[in-house]
Each structure stands twice: as structure tokens, then as C-alpha cells.
């Protein structure tokens, strides 16, 4: 599923932590607002490349897919983060 097709209420699983999240906006791009259910439930911004799987209405897990423009922006973001770390 393309991450630009995610709508409010779309559920998924984060990379690394395995925490579940629920999208809270209908925007597009590489940064989305989400309610993350971790140690505490908090609303905040997440990067779409930190999504491991999206959960479909029937409970199946789908791999997130990115547009070419998103891939380019994700690469830029990762280069900037490597520069500052």
C-alpha cells in the first residue's frame, strides 16, 4: 500500500520498537501525525520510513510502499541525519 493512501484511522507497526500506531491526519509526504501506542499512548509526528507494516481491515499486514519523490526525500533526510550524528 502506498503511504500516501493512508487515511485517518489506518493502523500499523513501527520499525525497531514494534509499537502499534494509528494515523491521525489525511496528509501526504514523509512526515505523518500518529497516535503511537508504546509505553504510553502519545500523538506525534512519525517518518513514514519508520513504518514496518500497515495493518489492513482484515488484520493482514502489508508492506508500505513509497513514491519516487518520497524515496528521494527520505534519502535526503537520512543524509542530513547522518551529517548531524
Protein Blocks (a to p, Z undefined) as FASTA:
>chain_A
ZZklpcehiacddehjlpacddfbfcecjbdcdddddfbccdddddfklpfbdcdfkopa
cdddddfklmmmmmmmmmmmmmmZZ
